[in-house]
Amino acid sequence: MYKKYLQSGIEAVKNSMRIVSLIQKELTSDDSLSKKDKSPVTIADFVSQSIICTALQDECPDINIVAEEDSSQLRDNKDLIDKIFYFINKANLYDIIENNDDLFKGIDYGKSTPDKRFFTLDPIDGTKGFLRGDQYAVALAFIEEYDVKFGILGCPNIDKESGGTIYYGVKREGAYKISKGETKKIRVSDNKNYELMRFVQSFERSHSDSDLQYIISKELGIRAEPVKVDSQVKYGLLAEGKAEIYLRIPNPKTPNYKEKIWDHAAGSVIVEEAGGIVLDMFGNKLDFSRGIKLEGNKGILATTPFLIEKILNIIKSHF
């Protein structure tokens, strides 16, 4: 039954990609912005969430949506609201969001809590990449009985000149890439040459334990430079074989950090359906039954079947 929502989700993500691309292009290139000014991504977060949640609410009003934002921080900010509607009109999306009430209601559809069946959304995943004019993702997943049934990653800056790329994975039906007007099935890398294997990692060193990544690289004999990219775009690149390892181990400075479900639900099912494996650092399956955080897990390891046991053994030997 959930598969009937997949196309609605893809269309909603496409609409979101169109408008947030405009926002990134116009606002992050504005020389008047200070380095601490987060307004471009704030605008993009709000409008992306409103567009997607409105579409899902129209299609399946009985299913909860769990997302990051709520409208309380926006309602009294006329400047941000005016900017949002400037981009809504420019992207020709005023048929979805006609007025302030539509905007606020759309955002607040995402204030629900996890249920037996629910969507989870990260309207802009990769804040720093967005502000830098680089990679980010719009991430949507559908979870039923604590199992991710499908995930969609909208990546506006992958094949940017052709309108961006969408990765999606459907449980037991494979993983796919939509780009340049074509849809094709994707698979993880079958590379068995350690020297040529690649990590995919964030630009921000604080996002993971880089020392452990160095140890794994050294013990496996990996010589290739890591692929640096922000957001769940990492999962997409791994799923289509452009990297072999994504490791996210809590930074020693924040050892008790717990991941949010919307940061991994979509990407994890795409990698798994592309033939990869996604576990936590101790080899446990990701547990989506504990609310908005992966309370039962520590860290993330996404890789190929060839590497999974080798990397888990290295991690075990250092913890």
N, C-alpha and C positions, 0 to 999 in steps of 0.2 A: 504493500500500500504506500510506503514512504517514497517509492520511486516517482510517484506522480508529482511530488514536490520538488524533485531535482531540477526540472526545466524551469520552474518558477524561480528557484534559487539562482540558477545560472543567469537568467534574464535580469534579476534584481542586482546581482553582482556586476553584470555588464553596465547597467545604468549607473551604479555607484562608481565604477571605474571611470566612466566618461566624465563625471563631474569632479571627482577628486583629482583627476589628471589636470583639469583646467585650474583647479585651486593650487596645485603644486607648481604648475608652470608659471602662473601669474604672481603668486604671493611669495614663494620662496626665492624668487629672483629679484625681489624688491630690495634695493640697496638701503632703503630707509629702515628695514627691520633690524632690530638688535639681535645679538646671538641668543639672548634669553627669551626672545619673543616666540611664544608657542602658538600664537593666534592662527596661523595657517592650518596647523594640524588639528587645532580645536574646531575650527570651522569644518574641516573635512570629516572629523569624527562625527560631529552632530548630524551633518547632512547625509553622510553615508549610512549611519544607523537608521535615520528616519526613512530614507528611501527603501532600504532593504526590509525593515520591519513592517512598513506599510504594505509592501507587496506580499509578505508572508501572512500578515493579518487578513488581508483580503482573500488569500487562497485557502488558508487553514486557521480560522480564528480560534479554534479550540486547542491549539498547540502553543505552549509557552515559548517565549523567546528570552534567552539569557544573554545579556550584552553588557558592555562596559558603562555606557553613559546614561544619565538621566537629565531631564530638561531644566531642573531647578537652577543650574548655574547659567543657563542661557536666557531665561524668561525676561530678565530685567536688563539685558545687555543689547540695547538697540543697535549699537554699532556692529556687533557680530551678526545679529539677525539680518540687518540690511545687507551685509556682505554675503550671507548665505543665499538670500533671494536674488542677489545679483548673479550668482553662479547658477542657481536653479533656472533662471530665465535664459542665461547664456547657453546652458546645456539642454534647453527645451524639455525640462522635466517638470514644468509647472502643472501638467495634467496629473501628476502624482502628489505634489505638495503645492497647494494653491495659496495657502495663507498660514499665519502663525499657528493657529490651532492644529492644522494638519501637521506642521513641523513638530510641534511639541508632542502631540499624540503619537506620531510615528516613533519618536525617540523613546517615549515612555512605554511603548509596547515591549521594549527590551528590558523592562525592570522586573520581569517575572523571575521565579525561582526554578531550579531544575525539578523535573517531574519524570514520570515514566517515559514520556515522549516529549522532547523539546529540541529547539534549535539553540545553538550557541554562536555568537557573532563577535568578532573583533572588527569593528568598522575600519580602523586603520591600524594595522599591525606593523610596527617598525617606525616609531615616531622620529627617531634621529635620522633614519634613512630618508624619510619623507622631507624633513626640514633641510637636509643636505642636498636635496634634489636627486636622490639616488633611489634604491630599491625599497619597496614596502609592499604590503599585501592587504587585500580585503578578504577576510577569512570567515567562512560560514560552514557549519556542520550540523547534521541532524543526528540526534542520539535517541535510541529506543532501548529500554531495558538495560541501560548503562553501557550499551554497545554503539559505537559510532557507525551509522549505516551509510552515510555519504559525507564527503567533504569537498568544498569548493574553495580554491585560492585564486582570487583575481590579482594579477600581477601587472599593473599598467606599464611598467618600465622594462619588462621582458618583451623583446620585439616591439619596442615602443612605436617605431615608425608605422607599424601595421595595426596599431590600436591596442597593443598589449597582448597578454597571454592569460588564459584560464587553465589551471590544472584542476582536475576533479577525479575522485575515486569513489566507486560504488561497491559496497560489500559484495564479495563473490562475483563481481562483474568486471574487475580490472580498473586500471587507472588510465587517464586520457589527458591529452593536451590540445587545447583549442588555440590556434594561432594562424595568422595570415589566411583566415577563411577556411582552414582545414582542421579536422579533428582526427587525431591519430593516437593509437595506443602506445603507452610508454612502459619501459622496464628499467629496473635498476641496473647498475653496471655489473658486468660479468668479469671485470678485470681481476686477475690473480697475480699481477706483478706488483709486489709491495712498493717498489721504488716509485711507481707511477700513480699510486693511490693518493687521493686528495681528501682532506678534511674540508667541510664547509663550515664557516664560523662567522660570528658577528664581528663587526669593526670594534665593538666595545669589549675590552678585555674583562671588564667587571661582570659580564654576563655569564662567565663560566670559569672553571679552574684551568687556566691556560698551562699551568705546570704539568698537570696530569696529561693534557693533550700532547705536550712535548715528550713526556715519558712514553706514551703509546706510540708516537711517531718513531721515536728512537728504537724501541724494542721491536717494532715491526719492520724497521728499515725504510720508512717512508721518506722520500726525498723531495717530492713535488711540493710546491708552495700551496698553502691553503687557499681555497676560494672564499673571499671575504664578501659577505652580503648580509644585509639586515633582514629581520622578520622571518615569517614562515616561507618566504621564497626559498630558503634553504631546503625545506622539504621537497619543493617542486624540483629543484636542481638535482637533488639526490634521486628522486623518483625517475627522472629521465636519464640518469646515468652520467651526469656531469660532475659528480663527486661520489665518494664511497662511504664517508663517515660524517655524521653529525653528532657531536657530543656536547651535552650541556650539563655540567656538573656544578653544583652550588659553589660559588666562590667561598674560599675559607673564611672570608670576613662576614659572610651571611650563611652559615652552615645549615640553618633551619628553614631556609627559603623554600616555599612551596609554589609550584607552577600553577597558573590559572588554566582552566580547561579550554578557554577560547584561544589560548596561545599554542595549542597542540592538537586539538581534536581534528580539525580539517587536514592538517599536514600529515598526521600519523596514519590516517586511513588511506591517503593517497600513496604514501610510501609502501604501506603493507599491500595494497592492491597492485602495486607495481612490482611485487615480488620481494620487497625488503622486509626488515624486521624492526619494530619499534618497541623498546622496553625501557625500564628505568635502569639506573646504574648497577643495580643488584640483580638484574635479569627478570624482574617482575613485570607483568603486563600492566599497562596504564589503567588505573582504576577511576572510572568516571562516575562512581556511585556516591561520592562524598561531598557533593555540593559544587561550589564554583572553583574549588582548588583540588589539585591532585594530592590530597592529604595522605593517601596510602603509598605514595611514591617519592623517591628522591632522585633527582636528576633525570636526564633523558639520553638514551642512546638509540640512534637510528642508523642502520647500516645494512650491509648485504649478508645473505646467509653464509657466504664464505668466511666472513670476518667476525660474526657475532660471538662465537665461543672464545676466540682468541682475545678479543678486546675485553670481554667480561672477565676472563682469567687475569688479564693484566690489572684491571681495576681492582679485582678482589685481592691481589697480592699487595696492593698499596693502601688498603683500608682495613 
